[in-house]
Each structure stands twice: as C-alpha cells, then as structure tokens.
Amino acid sequence: MNQRAVRKSLALPLAAIAASALALGAVPAGAAAAPPSSAVAAPASDACRLPAAVGGLGSGFPVDDQALPAVGDLKAALLLVDFDDHPASAASADEAEANLASGVEYLERVSGGRLDVTTTTSDGWVRMPEPSTSYPFERGLSYEDHVRYIGDAIAAADDTFDFSDVDVVWVTATREAPNITYSPTTNFLDVTADGNHLTHAVTFGYDQWRWGGLVLAHESGHTLGLPDLYLFEAPPEDPGNYHAAVGGWDLMGLISGAGPEYFAWHRWQLGWLDDAQVVCAGDDRTTSARLAPVARSGEALPGQAAMVVYPVSETRAVVVENRQPVGYDEGIEARGALVYTVDTSVPSGEGPVRVVDSTPGSADGLDDAPFAAGSSWTEPTTGAELTFRAGPAGTLKVTVQP
C-alpha cells in the first residue's frame, strides 16, 4: 500500500485485505525464431508500450516520477525500532533482520540482477521517543502520522547512523509491538538527515512475521512505481474477494499466492526485460512466439521471448506469459499460458491488470486460470484467436491470429 501527502488515510491495510481472503521476422537478438511466411515481424513498438494514463502508481510507460530507479544500485537503511512500552531483546535484532532478508534476494533475482540492493542496518534496536500506542496503526494511519513515525525513527537513529547516501528507509518494529499492525509505503517522505533529502520509506509492522521477506518485495514494488493489484473494494457480485482481479499470480496482488513472481509486463515496465524479449502482435498479421517461463525470463535463450503483447486500444492490451512451477512459481498447481489484460487508464487498487480465467466458475478461483497447452482463447473485442502449444524444456508457443 502506497501513501502520499494528498491521501489522508490508507484505503485498506494489506494484512486485512489478504486475510479477506515481452517480434518476429527480422528477428532481433533474443526474440523468437523466424515465423511461418504468413507472419510479419516487428520489434516491440510504441503500440505495445502503452502510455501511462493515470497519475501515481500504475502499469503504463513510463513509471511515475515518484518511483525510484529500478535498475542499478539501491541503498537501503534498515532501522530496527522498539518502544518504552514494548522493548526488544538485543538477541532479537538478528531475527528481525533475517526475516526481511529474503525480500532483498527476491528483488535481485526477479530483476535478473539488474537491481542491486545494499542494506545497512542500525546497530541494534533504536528506541522510539514515544510509546507504540501513540502511532495509530490500529485506528487508521494518516499520512501525517505515518511520516511522524518514520521521522521519529530517523531522528532517533541519526546520532549513530549515516543517512547521507540512502535511497530508501525501511523501519521495522519489534515483534513485541503487535499494535504496529501492518506495512505501508510512502514515496513522499520529505525528511532531511545528514544533508540527504529522504523521500521513500517503508514501515514494517506485525504482518511482516506472517509474510516474511515477500512483504518487503511487495512494498518495494511501490517505491519502484508499481500499483497494488488487489482491489481496494471487492466486486459487488463477489463480496469479500479483494483478489478477484489477479488472484495470487503477482506479488503486487496476493502476497501469500502460489505464484508470487512479478508479471512479465511489470518487469518490462521496470527495465528488467529488454524490448527484444517482447513480441508485439498486431491486427494486420499472424504472430507467433516461443515463451520461456516468466521466472526464467532473465536467462531466456535465443529464440525465446518473455511475453506476447496484443494491443486492443491506446491504453489496453492483452498479454500472454508462460507460467511454470519454477522459481517463485514453484508452488503453482496449474501451468501454461497466463492471459491477462493491462489497462493503463485504471488506477492502483481498481484492477489495472486482470487475469483471464480459463476455467470460470471453478472452485479454485483464479488458481487454475492458465490456459493449458493445446487450448485457445478468443479476444472478445477484436475476435483475434490466441492458441497455445507446448514446447521443449517448459517453453510455450503462442500464436495470435487476427
């Protein structure tokens, strides 16, 4: 959940929500092999790089100005904080640091090594100037209360911590303070320490002990510009289902989902995929591509792409990627072509990405959404037929026939 100055309160705590619950023809390097003569080739084009059509966090190009660079070095300050009313034992500092460490590993792996995260941790627990109860996480945290909490943590650590070369501040509360309940993000901090204007921060509450490092990776997605993919309001026809848009197929949706990889679309948006890995389909040609599993997109072989994009309007496209039980997808039960729509005119939390369910009405919800090899799907607004066939080593051949 991302928070900014003009937003006076968070829409819905992440913990509460979860509880409710990449051209063919003249083939560029890394693209698919030459298609049949009926197919016409083109590199990933502006037609597929959908422009951002809403302000703030979103799924369009480029990411919003509030985002930190997603390629290169990211320097994080990890402040461990406790309180007079909930002191932490010295021995628990290592446990708190280790609980979030896998989130750093996630970011570096999913980025294909394009993002390098360096974390500097405070020297033990930093005592906050006020008791934990003075920070109203449980009562609905405002922007002002959130930045006060972060500012207090920075001020309390400043005598012993050098903030002069920090990009993002992570504040994690002791496990002894359960009333620091959940883990929001702000990209509008506006605090200066050691001559450095700090703008991005994440605070980790008690839910970190449920999610582990994946909560760090989710919230870091916001600092990089990605939207929430769960719904701030459940659909009227499915009350309580805040994950009706993407289910557990992306970490920016359901953190505890079986497939917490980032969508190929968002990897492209962040610069973690090259244009040569994106096959851009059109209405004037048949397009085919062989897709590597999305979890292996950073190591895809020549002749393999990461996704097929088929634009259907200026702000909307159909995307196909290959989901197999590897990487962070190792727990998925259904595999194959994951088809979803991206609409860059839809804000964060309102369904900018929606997964197409191959088995609507099944008891498994979106868990069995991928289209199996040998099946097909017709895009309802254009009538284009998308077919899916198995390839070697877990690859998937996708053909778009207008």
N, C-alpha and C positions, 0 to 999 in steps of 0.2 A: 504494500500500500504506500503510495507516494503522497506527500503532503506539501502544500505550498502556502505562501502567505495569504493569498486571497481565499483560501479554503479554510474556513474556521473550524471544521471538525472532520474527522475521518468518516468515510462513508460506512464502513463496516470492518471491524477487526478481522485480520486474517485468520486467527485461530477460531473465531466464531463462525466464519464462513466455511472453513474446512470441516468444522465439527458438523455443520448442517450438511452437513454432508458425509535452384538453381538452374546450342544452336547448331544447328545441323547444316550440312552442305560443305561450304568452305570451312572445314572443321577447325576451330581454334584449339590450342593446346588444352587438354583436359576435358574436351567436350566429347559427345558421343560419336561413334564411328559413322561413316557416311551412310545416310538412309537410302531406302529404295528411290528409284528415279521419280516417283510421284511426290517426294518430299523436297521442299525448298529450304535452304539453310540461311540462318542469320544469327549473329551473336545476340546475347542478352541486350535488349534495347530499351530505350526510354518508354516504349509501350508497356514493358513489363515492370519497370522501376516506377511503381505507382507513386505519385507525389503525395506528400502529407496534406491532408485536407482538414485537419483539426489542430488546434494548438495543444501544447503539452505532450504528455506521453502518448505515443501512437505507433502505428505499423507502417507509416509512409516514409518516403525518402525526401530530404534527409531526416535523420532523427532531430528532435527538438534541440534548440540551443541550450537548454538546461542540462543536457547529457554530458557526462564525462567521456573522453575518448575511450573507445573500446579496443583500440589497437595500440600496443606499446606498453609502457610501464605504468602501473597503477600503484601508488604508495598509500597504504592504509595505516592509520593509527588505531590500534585496538586498546580501548580503555576499559579496564575491569573496575567496576564501581560497587561499593557496598554502602550501608547506611547505619546510623546510630541504632535504629530500631531493628535492623537486620544485618548484623555484622557477619562477614565471611571469614572462614578459617583460612589461614595462609596456604594450607595444603590444597585448597580447592581452586586456586588460581590456575594450576596446570590443567585441571579437569575442564574449567570453563574455556580455556584457550583451545584445548584439544577438541571440544565439542563443535567448534565452528571451523576447524582446520579443513575438513573435507569440502567445505564450500569454496575455499580458495582453489583446491585441487579441481573441483568441478569447473570453475571458470577457465582455468588454464587448459584443461582437457577439451572442453567443448569449443573453445576458441581455436583449437588446433595449434596452440602455443603462440597465438598472435597477441594474447593479453598475458602479461607477466605481472603477477601481484606480489608486492613486497609488503609484509606486515610487520610493524613494530609494536610490541605490546608494552603496556605500562609495567613498571617494576612493582608487581604485586597489586593488591587492591587499593583503590583510591577512594577515600571516604567522601561521600557527598555532603554538602553543607546543610541539607535538610533531611528529615526523615522520609522514608519511601512513600508514606501516605500523603505527603504534600504534592506529589506528582500524580495527577488524577487519571492514570491509565484506565482504571476500572470505571470511571464515571464519564468517559468520552473525552479523549485527549484533543485539545485545541492546538492549532499551530503555535500559538504563543506559549502554551505550557510545554509543548514538545521542544521548542528552541531554548526555553529556560532550562529544561532538564539537560540538554546537550551542552549548553553554555556553562552550567554549573559543573559538569563533568570536566570540560576543558579547563576551566579556571582552577578546579581542584588539582588537576594533574600538571598544570603549567610549570610549577617550580622544578619538576623533575623530568618533564617530557618536552622534547623539541618538536614543535609543530611547523617549523619553517619550511619543510619540504613535504608536506602532507597533502594528498588529494582528497581523501575521504576519511571521515572519522567514524569509527564503529564503537559504540558504547554498549557494553554488555553488563547486565545487572547480575548480582549474586543469585544463586539458586535459592537462597534463603529469603528472598523477597518476592513471593508469588503474586503480590498485588501489582508488580510491574509486569503486566499480563502479556502484552503482545509486542510486535516488532515492526514499527512503522519507519518510513524513509522520508527525508526531506532533501530536496535539491536547492533549497532557498534558505540556507542557514544564516548567513550574514554575520559571522563571528570572526574577529581577527585575533590571532595568537602568534607570537614570535614573528610579527610582521607579515604573516600569511593570512590572506582573506579566505576563510574556510566557508564553503558553500554547500557541501554534500555530507550528509551524515545518515547513519542507520543506527537505531537503538534496538537492542535485542532484549526481549522480555522473557517471561517464563515459558512461552511457547517454544523457545529455542531448544528446550530439553525434550520436546516431542519431535521436532523436525530435524534437529542436528544441523549440520552444515548446509543442508539444502535451503534453509531459511535465509542464510547469508547470500547464497547464489540467487535466490528469488529477489530479495531486496536489492542486491547489487544490479540486477537487471533493470530496476527502476533508475538507479544512478546512471546507467548507460543509455537510458531513454526508452526502455520497453514498457508497454502498458500491462495492466492487470487483465488477464484473460478469463478469470472467473467473473461472474456477474454481480454487480452491486445490488441488483434487485432480481430475485428469482422470477421466472416467467409465470404469469397468472395461471397458465394451464398446467404448470408443474411446480407448485409451491414448495419452497424449501430447497429446490435443486439449483444452487448457485453455480453449478458446474455443467449446466446444460449446453454451453457453447463449445467447449473443447474437452471436457472431461479431464482425464489425467494424462493427456498427450503432450503437455508442455509444462515446464516448471513454473511459468508465469500464470498457470491455472491452478490445478490441484497439486500442492507440494507432495502429498502422500500418494499421488497417482503412480501406476505401474510403469509409465513411460515418461519420466521427467527430463527427457532431452529438450533442448530448445528447438523449436521448429526451424527447418531449413530457411524459411522466409526471414526469420529474425536473425539468423546467423549472417545472411546476406546483408541485411539492413545494418548490422553492426560491423561489417567489413571482415567477417570471419570466413566468408566464401568469396571466391573470385567470380567475375562475370562469366568466365568460361565454364563454370560449373552450373550455370543457369540456362536451361533450354527454354526459349521463348517461343511459344506456339502462336499461330495466327489463324484468322478466318480464311486466308487465301491459299492454304497449303495443308498437306498432311505432315505431321511432325511426329518423329519417334525419338526416343532416348532410352539409354540404359542407365538406371539409377543405382548407385551404391546405397547401402543402408545409411540413414542420416547420421547415425552415431560414428560412421567411418568416413564422413564427408571430408574431413581434414586430411585423410590419407588415401582418397579415391585414386584409382589407377587411370591411366589414359584410356579414353573411350567410355568413361563413367562420369555421370553428372550427379548433382545432388538433388535437383528438383526440376519439374516442368511447371512453367507458369503460363496460364492461358487467360489474357485479359478479356473481360467482358464489358467493361466500361472504363471511364477515365480514372475511377477510384476503386474499382473492384476487379478481382482476378480469382480464378480457380488455381489452386496449387496442388501438385501431387508430389509426395515424397515417399520413400521406401522405409518402412519401419520393420526391423527385425530384432530378435531378442539378443542384442549385443550392446556393449557399453552400458549407459544408464537405462537402456530399454530392456535389460536382461530379464526383467520380471513380467514383460507383456505376455499375454496368452494368445492374442490374435496378431497375426503378422500380415504384411502385404502393402498395398497402396493406400496410404492415408491421404484422403482428399479433403481439402478444406478451402473455404473462401476467405479472402482478405479484403476488407473494406476500409480504406484509409480515411473515410469520412465519419467513421464511428469512433467515439471516444473510448478511452480506457474504462473498463468496467461495464461497458454496454454491449460487448460482443464484437470487437473489431475483427476477430478471427472466429470462424465457426466450422467445426468439423462436420463433414457429410457422413451420416451413419449408413453403412451398407446393410445393416440389419435393424431398421427402425422398429421400435416396439419390443425389442428383445429384453429379457430380464437383466442383461448385463449392461444396459445403457450404452454409453459410448466406448466401453472397454473392448467391444468386438466390432468397432467401426471400420477398420481397414478392409478394403476390397481384396479378396483372395485372388491369387494368380489364376487366370482363366476366366475371370469375370469382366464386366464392363459397366459403365455408367454414362447416362446421357445428361449433359448440362441443360437444365430446363429452359434457360432464357435464349440460347442460341441453337439448341438441338445438336451440338457437337457430341460425338461419341468418343469416350475415352475407354481404351481397352488395356488390360494388364496381363502380362505373361511372365512366367518365371524365367530367370537367367541363371548362369553359373555363379557359384560362391555367394549365394544370397542376394544377387542383383535382381532387378525387376525391369522389364521392358514396358514402357508406357508409350502408347500411340494416341494422338489426338487427331480425329477425323472430323473436319468441319461439316 
